[in-house]
Amino acid sequence: MGKNKKIYFAVSIGIFLFLAAPRAYADFAGEQRTFSVDPKYDSMGRSQVIATLRATSQKAYFYVADDYWDSLSQVSRNNLQDLIIGMGNEFDNRIYPIETSFFGSEPNPGVDNDPRITMLLTALRYNVGGYFDSADAYSKKQIPSSNQREMLYLNTSQFADTARIYPFVAHEFQHLISFNQKELLRNVSDDVWLNELRSEYATTLLGYNTKYSNSNFERRVNSFFQQPSDSLTEWPNDLSDYGQVAMFGEYIAEHWSPRVIADTLSAPSTGIASFNFALAKNGYSQNFENVFSLWTTANYLNDTAINPFFGYTFPAISSFRTDSTRLVNGIGDTSLLTFSISLKDWEQRWYDIQNIGIGTKPLLLVQANSTNNLSDFRVSYVVFNIDGTMSYGMARFYPGVSEFTIPDLGTKVRRVVLMPFKESKISGFGSSEPLATLQLTIQRSDIKEIFVSPEQFGLHEGDFIRAEGDKDIYIINQYGYKRIVLSPQICLQYGHLGARGCFGAVRMVTPDIRDAFKTSPYYTNGETHDGKIHQLIETGEDSAYLQLVNHVLDNSVFFINTREQRSYTP
């Protein structure tokens, strides 16, 4: 919560106990200290509490507030002693080594020149399990309220429930690690949502969610599905916020790698930029936009049989699905649907058009409009065909491009799910992000060609392009067409581009930019200018022949040289 503070859970009681021998200059048994606490979280609004060191483990000190300790019976003190022993062993033997191996080190020995972490058990507000305050990691000269030590605050009212307190400490310890890795080592302050995502994943990393029933993850899943259309990146610190990041972290770990989550800490950047850094570092071609789009699809369909990315593999949540934002039953030739959608960055919506009849107009035309910059919006979509197959895409909008189409309504397509989202902001997210309105107008239409130009995508006539995740290379022209470079041998014929031919000149694009250019099979010889038009007939993955056809010399026809023409064998 707040300045790297965070709520969760905990329990009762205390008595001094030695779990490991203290180091030189370490805190000593029975030592009494006055600690600064945050009055927003303290049960009585205090800014200070007096506490005594009741136990020491290899990696941690356990201080218990004196007013709480004095209120306990001897039996309760003995119970607290057992709980602290268990917590010390769990922290020393599991939480500390597993998290530091995965995420990196906390500040060690830190501002107090002591490698142990301080855990203060004190009475906090009923709905606060505890928190981490980065101010404590600075000297009092820098921040007068600092406790000048690396520490976590735990609520005495929740400490007895080990099924909750162990995940809580794992969660909060990650915040301490993140503080060191980002703020101290790289001099950047990460977005709260990503910091919290790592902490939520820490509980999975430690195995605390393996038993799903009554786990922290079960609570997060429930809060997510109660409010799935919540911004992933905005952080007012509601339960739904934790549900969002927990589910997103689970999805990343399942379909990419847990290392992507960990490596956001090794990035010199913050937020979404650090996420893209981590994806690239682990060899993935997708970026955050691609991942978010797929995740939105997975939350609605949750069916890995359709596509491995369209669901979760964790058995306990494999049947969960979000409800549609709006469900439409059929769309006729004269139907006109208008969706006015208020969106914050990185929110999810689902518009499901089912039971699409044949009709006389075979094209689904989706037109977008906004008082904001239309290029800030994307519309992911899944098309379900009558034969049981499906396809997935993502539409972008550019100057002059405010619509997209889906063909074959009724004859081939029976259902379309549209999933719009906004992605204008990539870092610096706060607790209240602005809304923008996107209006989608959906209707059936006659066949209509919509042409694009390379400049809309920062490209140029004659560029070689390849989509992320696709091995095929294409050449584009000024009129919205592309043609395939059929084989490596043909690519190498472009010797003027260097030893690697066109391989060295390829521009990487997203799949939807590739698909915005219509593929043309029509070629003519640009050296002989004989006026003959040929159609490329592919016979294999890297083989084809040219067939003379009766086709007008229009913008879809590409000019090739004689050498390339001869490389196509009949």
Phi, psi and omega per residue, in radians:
M1 nan 2.596 3.031
G2 0.957 -2.353 -3.118
K3 -1.277 1.312 -3.123
N4 1.128 0.455 3.049
K5 -1.706 2.759 -2.997
K6 -2.709 2.453 3.114
I7 -1.712 2.794 3.075
Y8 -3.000 -1.890 -3.024
F9 -2.600 -3.046 3.129
A10 2.967 -2.642 3.102
V11 -2.863 -2.568 -2.847
S12 -1.971 -3.069 2.666
I13 1.057 3.042 -3.126
G14 -3.137 2.618 3.080
I15 -2.810 2.569 -3.105
F16 -1.188 2.531 -3.096
L17 -2.840 2.453 -3.136
F18 -1.782 2.076 3.075
L19 -1.748 -0.320 3.121
A20 -2.814 2.753 -3.132
A21 -1.226 2.329 3.139
P22 -1.255 2.665 3.086
R23 -1.433 2.948 3.072
A24 -1.052 2.434 -3.141
Y25 1.175 0.195 3.122
A26 -1.345 2.902 3.003
D27 -1.061 2.607 -3.049
F28 -1.955 2.773 -3.096
A29 -1.008 2.269 3.120
G30 1.414 0.060 -3.135
E31 -1.122 2.352 3.141
Q32 -1.875 2.314 -3.112
R33 -2.369 2.695 3.003
T34 -1.765 2.138 -3.091
F35 -1.912 2.432 2.938
S36 -1.311 2.411 3.061
V37 -2.300 2.810 -3.133
D38 -1.472 2.063 -3.113
P39 -1.097 -0.360 3.103
K40 -1.168 -0.448 -3.070
Y41 -1.923 -0.335 3.125
D42 -1.179 2.477 -3.049
S43 -1.115 -0.426 -3.126
M44 -2.034 0.203 3.111
G45 1.276 0.375 -3.117
R46 -1.344 2.751 3.042
S47 -1.865 -0.154 3.114
Q48 -2.512 2.581 2.972
V49 -2.406 2.629 3.064
I50 -1.728 2.294 -3.095
A51 -2.431 2.712 -3.116
T52 -2.087 2.455 3.106
L53 -1.229 1.958 -3.069
R54 -1.805 -0.245 3.141
A55 -2.863 2.654 3.093
T56 -2.368 2.282 3.022
S57 -1.964 -3.095 -3.116
Q58 -1.073 -0.591 -3.042
K59 -2.007 -0.069 -3.004
A60 -2.604 2.622 2.905
Y61 -1.780 2.494 3.105
F62 -2.090 1.794 3.053
Y63 -1.675 2.483 3.103
V64 -2.157 2.295 3.136
A65 -1.007 2.324 -3.052
D66 -1.093 -0.670 -3.107
D67 -1.142 -0.584 3.095
Y68 -1.266 -0.810 -3.138
W69 -1.008 -0.761 -3.092
D70 -1.174 -0.370 -3.116
S71 -1.455 -0.111 -3.041
L72 -1.604 2.592 2.967
S73 -1.343 2.937 3.130
Q74 -1.113 -0.632 3.101
V75 -1.088 -0.766 3.137
S76 -1.150 -0.640 3.079
R77 -1.109 -0.704 3.100
N78 -1.122 -0.695 3.091
N79 -1.093 -0.731 3.118
L80 -1.118 -0.657 3.079
Q81 -0.981 -0.804 3.139
D82 -1.129 -0.694 3.134
L83 -1.124 -0.713 -3.137
I84 -1.194 -0.673 3.058
I85 -0.993 -0.830 3.133
G86 -1.092 -0.737 -3.140
M87 -1.148 -0.720 3.119
G88 -1.083 -0.772 3.123
N89 -1.133 -0.732 -3.137
E90 -1.137 -0.714 3.142
F91 -1.198 -0.792 -3.105
D92 -1.142 -0.773 -2.940
N93 -1.667 -0.326 -3.103
R94 -2.241 -1.065 -3.010
I95 -1.052 -0.905 -3.072
Y96 -1.119 -0.949 -3.080
P97 -1.161 -0.642 -3.109
I98 -1.214 -0.791 -3.098
E99 -1.226 -0.721 -3.134
T100 -1.208 -0.548 3.065
S101 -1.192 -0.590 -3.071
F102 -1.510 -0.861 -3.036
F103 -1.654 -0.465 -2.996
G104 2.007 -3.132 -3.010
S105 -1.511 2.627 2.904
E106 -1.327 3.033 3.026
P107 -1.077 2.055 -3.011
N108 -2.571 2.009 0.188
P109 -1.427 -0.064 3.013
G110 1.428 -2.987 -3.027
V111 -1.133 -0.468 -3.131
D112 -1.639 0.051 -3.123
N113 0.981 0.596 -3.131
D114 -2.340 2.167 -3.070
P115 -1.258 -0.186 -3.127
R116 -1.388 2.595 3.039
I117 -1.614 2.409 3.076
T118 -1.624 2.280 3.026
M119 -2.049 2.066 -3.122
L120 -1.802 2.069 3.059
L121 -1.621 2.035 -3.118
T122 -2.627 2.885 -3.091
A123 -1.396 2.034 3.087
L124 -1.937 3.012 3.080
R125 -0.943 2.665 -2.995
Y126 -1.038 -0.534 -3.076
N127 -1.736 0.232 3.135
V128 -2.013 2.067 3.122
G129 -1.423 -0.429 -3.121
G130 2.756 -3.062 3.131
Y131 -2.841 2.941 3.004
F132 -2.112 2.361 -3.139
D133 -2.129 1.978 -3.099
S134 -1.140 -0.332 3.138
A135 -1.037 -0.532 -3.101
D136 -1.132 -0.364 -3.094
A137 -1.464 0.035 3.083
Y138 -1.916 2.849 3.114
S139 -1.302 2.819 3.103
K140 -1.141 -0.447 3.080
K141 -1.141 -0.582 3.132
Q142 -1.447 -0.777 3.137
I143 -2.358 1.834 -3.040
P144 -0.975 -0.542 -3.110
S145 -1.449 0.008 -3.094
S146 -1.133 2.508 3.003
N147 -1.547 0.012 3.065
Q148 0.907 0.854 3.080
R149 -2.891 2.723 3.069
E150 -1.420 2.058 -3.005
M151 -2.627 2.806 3.060
L152 -2.178 2.599 3.117
Y153 -1.924 2.269 -3.069
L154 -2.154 2.434 -3.114
N155 -1.434 2.157 -3.109
T156 -1.093 -0.474 -3.072
S157 -1.267 -0.190 -3.085
Q158 -2.144 0.019 -2.981
F159 -1.204 -0.407 -3.045
A160 -1.286 -0.370 -3.078
D161 -1.546 1.632 -3.064
T162 -1.139 -0.455 3.113
A163 -1.167 -0.326 3.106
R164 -1.867 -0.660 -3.046
I165 -1.264 -0.614 3.113
Y166 -1.105 -0.858 3.054
P167 -1.052 -0.625 -3.138
F168 -1.094 -0.828 -3.140
V169 -1.108 -0.680 3.075
A170 -1.048 -0.744 3.132
H171 -1.086 -0.877 -3.068
E172 -1.229 -0.584 3.129
F173 -1.112 -0.584 3.083
Q174 -1.084 -0.644 3.100
H175 -1.049 -0.677 3.100
L176 -1.146 -0.718 3.088
I177 -1.111 -0.804 3.137
S178 -1.040 -0.699 3.111
F179 -1.007 -0.771 3.135
N180 -1.187 -0.844 -3.044
Q181 -1.163 -0.643 -3.085
K182 -1.652 -1.054 -2.976
E183 -1.318 -0.741 -3.095
L184 -1.434 -0.807 -3.056
L185 -1.454 -0.585 -3.050
R186 -2.044 -0.013 3.042
N187 1.005 0.655 3.054
V188 -2.315 2.662 3.119
S189 -1.967 2.014 -3.021
D190 -1.277 2.737 3.042
D191 -1.105 2.519 -3.075
V192 -1.049 -0.756 -3.058
W193 -1.017 -0.684 -3.107
L194 -1.323 -0.649 3.050
N195 -1.059 -0.767 3.127
E196 -1.192 -0.606 3.085
L197 -1.031 -0.797 3.119
R198 -1.076 -0.720 3.138
S199 -1.158 -0.675 3.074
E200 -1.121 -0.694 3.132
Y201 -1.206 -0.454 3.125
A202 -1.002 -0.616 3.137
T203 -1.202 -0.583 3.047
T204 -1.238 -0.749 3.124
L205 -0.957 -0.679 -3.119
L206 -1.398 -0.073 3.120
G207 1.484 0.173 -3.083
Y208 -1.299 -0.247 3.125
N209 -1.798 0.036 -3.120
T210 -1.034 -0.761 2.975
K211 -1.512 1.819 -2.962
Y212 -1.196 -0.724 -3.065
S213 -1.054 2.216 3.134
N214 1.141 0.268 3.121
S215 -1.462 2.908 3.039
N216 -1.048 -0.679 -3.113
F217 -1.148 -0.642 3.091
E218 -1.063 -0.721 3.109
R219 -1.130 -0.676 3.130
R220 -1.185 -0.722 3.119
V221 -1.066 -0.779 3.140
N222 -1.082 -0.727 3.139
S223 -1.205 -0.553 3.100
F224 -1.152 -0.854 -3.063
F225 -1.299 -0.264 3.008
Q226 -1.305 -0.459 -3.136
Q227 -2.590 1.211 -3.057
P228 -1.250 -0.454 -3.130
S229 -1.551 0.981 3.109
D230 -1.997 2.540 3.135
S231 -1.123 2.304 3.077
L232 -1.152 -0.592 -2.944
T233 -1.777 -0.433 3.036
E234 -1.205 2.542 -3.051
W235 -2.409 1.412 2.988
P236 -1.432 0.038 3.105
N237 1.221 0.675 3.038
D238 -1.588 2.847 3.110
L239 -1.010 -0.646 -3.138
S240 -1.104 -0.497 3.104
D241 -1.121 -0.750 3.119
Y242 -1.178 -0.613 3.074
G243 -1.086 -0.725 3.132
Q244 -1.047 -0.931 -3.050
V245 -1.228 -0.573 3.112
A246 -1.139 -0.764 3.123
M247 -1.186 -0.714 3.126
F248 -1.131 -0.729 3.098
G249 -1.087 -0.722 3.085
E250 -1.060 -0.756 -3.126
Y251 -1.116 -0.744 3.124
I252 -1.088 -0.825 -3.096
A253 -1.097 -0.635 -3.121
E254 -1.276 -0.742 -2.943
H255 -1.819 -0.292 3.035
W256 -2.067 -1.658 3.099
S257 -2.869 2.538 3.001
P258 -0.994 -0.456 3.140
R259 -1.110 -0.479 3.079
V260 -1.053 -0.721 3.120
I261 -1.137 -0.836 -3.115
A262 -1.113 -0.706 -3.020
D263 -1.334 -0.101 2.963
T264 -1.108 -0.369 3.114
L265 -1.371 -0.392 -3.131
S266 -1.558 -0.017 3.139
A267 -1.413 2.477 3.062
P268 -1.341 -0.122 -3.119
S269 -1.782 -3.055 -3.128
T270 -2.270 2.951 3.005
G271 0.978 -2.389 -3.044
I272 -1.128 -0.594 3.096
A273 -1.075 -0.680 3.117
S274 -1.243 -0.522 3.075
F275 -1.164 -0.752 3.096
N276 -1.134 -0.647 3.056
F277 -1.018 -0.799 -3.103
A278 -1.171 -0.666 3.077
L279 -1.069 -0.839 -3.128
A280 -1.133 -0.689 -3.139
K281 -1.056 -0.560 -3.133
N282 -1.658 0.209 2.990
G283 1.483 0.316 -3.122
Y284 -1.711 2.430 -3.114
S285 -1.495 -0.310 -3.124
Q286 -1.259 2.708 2.998
N287 -1.995 -3.105 -3.057
F288 -1.040 -0.709 3.125
E289 -1.010 -0.798 3.119
N290 -1.085 -0.783 -3.103
V291 -1.126 -0.775 3.138
F292 -1.077 -0.738 3.128
S293 -1.064 -0.787 3.120
L294 -1.146 -0.669 3.126
W295 -1.115 -0.724 3.091
T296 -1.033 -0.718 3.106
T297 -1.142 -0.739 -3.138
A298 -1.106 -0.646 -3.120
N299 -1.178 -0.498 -3.125
Y300 -1.554 -0.730 -3.081
L301 -1.589 -0.760 -3.099
N302 0.740 1.027 -3.111
D303 -2.512 1.683 -3.121
T304 -1.275 -0.205 3.074
A305 -1.229 -0.523 3.080
I306 -1.242 -0.837 -3.126
N307 -2.781 2.340 -3.102
P308 -0.972 -0.496 -3.127
F309 -1.456 -0.119 -3.023
F310 -1.663 0.555 3.108
G311 -3.099 -3.065 3.132
Y312 -1.913 2.562 3.100
T313 -1.670 -0.276 3.104
F314 -1.116 2.020 -2.976
P315 -0.964 -0.661 -3.039
A316 -1.159 -0.355 -3.117
I317 -2.056 0.204 -3.066
S318 -1.217 -0.227 -3.139
S319 -1.856 -0.035 -3.121
F320 -1.340 2.416 3.060
R321 -2.507 2.486 3.039
T322 -1.283 2.710 3.026
D323 -1.370 2.711 3.079
S324 -1.219 2.548 3.006
T325 -1.162 -0.699 3.035
R326 -2.653 2.317 3.121
L327 -1.897 2.204 -3.130
V328 -2.019 2.218 -3.132
N329 -1.755 1.665 3.085
G330 1.475 2.724 3.058
I331 -2.576 2.027 -3.075
G332 -1.540 3.088 -3.110
D333 -1.052 -0.538 -3.095
T334 -1.841 0.082 -3.125
S335 -1.210 2.532 3.070
L336 -2.398 1.981 -3.129
L337 -1.846 2.331 3.082
T338 -2.221 2.117 3.106
F339 -1.957 2.059 3.034
S340 -1.763 1.980 -2.903
I341 -2.076 2.103 3.046
S342 -1.586 2.145 -3.019
L343 -2.293 2.408 2.848
K344 -1.705 2.900 3.122
D345 -1.029 2.352 3.021
W346 1.060 0.744 2.937
E347 -1.768 2.779 -3.092
Q348 -1.967 2.462 3.035
R349 -2.479 2.706 -3.114
W350 -2.431 2.046 3.109
Y351 -2.025 1.921 -2.958
D352 -1.881 1.978 3.115
I353 -1.816 1.908 -3.040
Q354 -1.930 2.948 3.049
N355 0.885 0.885 3.130
I356 -1.285 2.087 -3.138
G357 -1.418 3.057 -3.072
I358 -1.205 -1.052 3.136
G359 1.137 -3.042 3.110
T360 -1.884 -0.178 3.132
K361 -1.935 1.954 -2.957
P362 -1.549 0.047 -3.007
L363 -2.005 2.282 2.994
L364 -1.604 2.017 -3.111
L365 -1.795 2.135 3.135
V366 -1.991 2.002 -3.128
Q367 -1.947 2.379 -3.076
A368 -2.000 2.572 3.110
N369 -2.620 2.518 3.123
S370 -2.786 2.591 3.003
T371 -1.324 -0.309 3.016
N372 -1.461 3.120 3.054
N373 -1.165 2.059 -3.063
L374 -1.121 -0.447 3.137
S375 -1.226 -0.120 3.069
D376 -1.335 -0.200 -3.007
F377 -1.901 2.675 3.021
R378 -2.308 2.698 2.999
V379 -2.283 1.855 2.988
S380 -1.375 2.647 3.127
Y381 -2.639 2.604 3.042
V382 -2.141 2.272 -3.133
V383 -1.929 2.167 3.112
F384 -1.816 2.219 -3.111
N385 -1.687 2.765 -3.130
I386 -1.077 -0.577 -3.097
D387 -1.396 0.091 3.095
G388 1.659 -0.178 3.089
T389 -1.424 2.955 3.123
M390 -2.628 2.863 3.069
S391 -2.450 2.770 -3.073
Y392 -2.294 2.497 3.093
G393 -2.693 3.028 3.083
M394 -2.484 2.135 -3.120
A395 -1.659 2.360 2.999
R396 -1.942 2.824 3.118
F397 -2.141 2.440 -3.092
Y398 -2.367 2.970 3.044
P399 -0.950 2.129 -3.119
G400 1.516 -0.126 3.124
V401 -2.158 1.744 -3.092
S402 -2.188 0.325 -3.127
E403 -2.662 2.816 3.003
F404 -2.574 2.865 -3.055
T405 -2.247 2.686 3.016
I406 -2.208 2.058 -3.038
P407 -1.508 3.072 2.946
D408 1.172 0.625 3.096
L409 -1.081 2.356 3.067
G410 1.409 -0.899 -3.129
T411 -1.257 -0.559 -3.130
K412 -2.260 -0.727 -3.029
V413 -1.681 2.279 -3.137
R414 -1.981 -0.296 -3.053
R415 -2.735 2.471 3.088
V416 -2.363 2.287 3.050
V417 -1.961 2.116 3.121
L418 -1.821 2.347 -3.066
M419 -2.317 1.487 -3.121
P420 -1.348 2.591 3.002
F421 -2.673 2.841 -3.131
K422 -1.935 2.450 -3.051
E423 -2.500 0.665 -3.064
S424 -1.329 -0.446 -3.036
K425 -1.942 2.444 -3.109
I426 -2.166 -0.113 3.115
S427 -2.794 2.991 3.106
G428 1.248 0.532 -3.119
F429 -1.292 2.472 3.140
G430 -2.047 -2.756 -3.073
S431 -1.514 -0.216 3.137
S432 -2.563 1.788 -3.104
E433 -1.694 2.637 -3.093
P434 -1.272 2.630 3.061
L435 -1.588 2.591 2.993
A436 -2.307 2.621 -3.098
T437 -1.867 2.229 3.032
L438 -1.987 2.257 3.072
Q439 -1.917 2.178 3.075
L440 -1.916 2.203 3.048
T441 -1.934 2.183 -3.005
I442 -2.182 2.246 3.131
Q443 -2.712 2.869 3.024
R444 -1.461 2.607 -3.063
S445 -2.548 2.817 2.989
D446 -1.297 2.925 -3.139
I447 -1.005 2.284 -3.104
K448 -2.510 2.229 3.090
E449 -1.492 2.217 3.077
I450 -2.020 1.985 -3.061
F451 -1.734 2.590 3.090
V452 -2.087 2.913 3.062
S453 -2.133 2.651 -3.130
P454 -0.995 -0.601 -3.064
E455 -1.100 -0.438 3.104
Q456 -1.095 -0.371 -3.076
F457 -2.049 0.254 -3.108
G458 1.279 0.410 -3.137
L459 -1.945 3.128 -3.117
H460 -2.454 2.778 3.048
E461 -0.878 2.295 3.082
G462 1.490 0.003 3.113
D463 -1.168 2.580 2.997
F464 -1.654 2.285 -3.120
I465 -2.226 2.640 3.012
R466 -2.499 2.356 -3.122
A467 -1.458 2.596 3.069
E468 -0.985 2.250 3.121
G469 1.458 0.067 -3.104
D470 -2.159 2.389 -3.138
K471 -1.513 -0.290 -3.054
D472 -1.287 2.432 3.098
I473 -1.931 2.443 3.141
Y474 -2.234 2.720 2.922
I475 -1.855 2.418 3.137
I476 -1.935 2.677 3.031
N477 -2.042 3.126 -3.028
Q478 -1.240 -0.217 -2.960
Y479 -1.862 0.245 3.066
G480 1.568 0.291 3.119
Y481 -1.950 2.742 3.019
K482 -2.367 2.693 3.012
R483 -2.292 2.593 -3.079
I484 -1.378 2.480 2.923
V485 -1.582 1.809 -2.818
L486 -1.118 -0.678 -2.992
S487 -2.498 2.815 3.067
P488 -1.023 -0.588 -3.133
Q489 -1.097 -0.693 3.108
I490 -1.194 -0.685 3.122
C491 -1.064 -0.673 -3.116
L492 -1.265 -0.247 3.102
Q493 -1.183 -0.313 3.140
Y494 -1.463 1.108 -3.057
G495 -1.142 -0.408 3.138
H496 -1.176 -0.251 3.106
L497 -1.540 -0.082 -3.126
G498 2.155 -3.137 -3.064
A499 -1.085 -0.497 -3.111
R500 -1.599 0.078 3.126
G501 1.035 -2.422 -3.087
C502 -1.236 -0.265 3.101
F503 -1.037 -0.587 -3.108
G504 -1.408 -0.098 -3.088
A505 -2.022 0.124 -3.047
V506 -1.191 2.332 3.022
R507 -1.735 2.175 3.100
M508 -1.379 2.314 3.131
V509 -2.319 2.968 3.056
T510 -1.424 2.758 -3.133
P511 -0.985 -0.619 -3.098
D512 -1.282 -0.480 3.024
I513 -1.205 -0.762 3.046
R514 -0.971 -0.792 -3.075
D515 -1.277 -0.303 3.108
A516 -1.169 -0.427 3.083
F517 -1.603 2.197 -3.110
K518 -1.322 2.292 -3.137
T519 -1.297 2.241 3.125
S520 -1.978 2.403 3.085
P521 -1.742 0.165 -2.964
Y522 -1.760 2.220 -3.080
Y523 -2.258 2.660 2.957
T524 -2.493 2.740 -3.091
N525 -1.402 2.063 -3.119
G526 -1.490 -0.043 3.083
E527 -1.692 -0.790 -3.115
T528 -1.466 -0.432 -3.093
H529 0.860 0.828 -3.121
D530 -1.431 -0.095 3.088
G531 1.370 0.009 -3.119
K532 -1.426 2.368 3.133
I533 -1.868 2.272 3.140
H534 -2.057 2.584 3.049
Q535 -1.902 2.318 3.129
L536 -1.334 2.101 3.090
I537 -1.925 1.881 -3.094
E538 -1.379 2.325 3.135
T539 -1.968 -0.159 3.139
G540 -2.941 -3.055 -3.068
E541 -1.078 -0.692 -3.122
D542 -2.168 0.368 -3.085
S543 -2.315 2.590 -3.137
A544 -2.933 2.948 2.991
Y545 -2.364 2.819 3.127
L546 -1.747 2.263 -3.138
Q547 -1.998 2.225 3.128
L548 -1.139 2.261 -3.098
V549 -2.330 2.841 3.079
N550 -1.638 1.598 -3.066
H551 -2.411 2.423 -3.124
V552 -1.210 2.580 3.115
L553 -1.392 1.437 -3.088
D554 -1.933 -2.906 -3.060
N555 -1.208 -0.215 -3.141
S556 -1.461 -0.167 -3.059
V557 -1.549 2.227 3.125
F558 -1.719 2.493 3.089
F559 -1.599 2.266 3.083
I560 -2.184 2.860 3.111
N561 -1.603 2.993 -3.067
T562 -1.113 -0.659 -3.118
R563 -1.079 -0.774 3.120
E564 -1.187 -0.696 3.139
Q565 -1.000 -0.688 -3.115
R566 -1.266 -0.307 -3.103
S567 -1.346 -0.224 3.085
Y568 -1.570 2.021 -3.074
T569 -1.639 2.394 3.124
P570 -1.250 nan nan
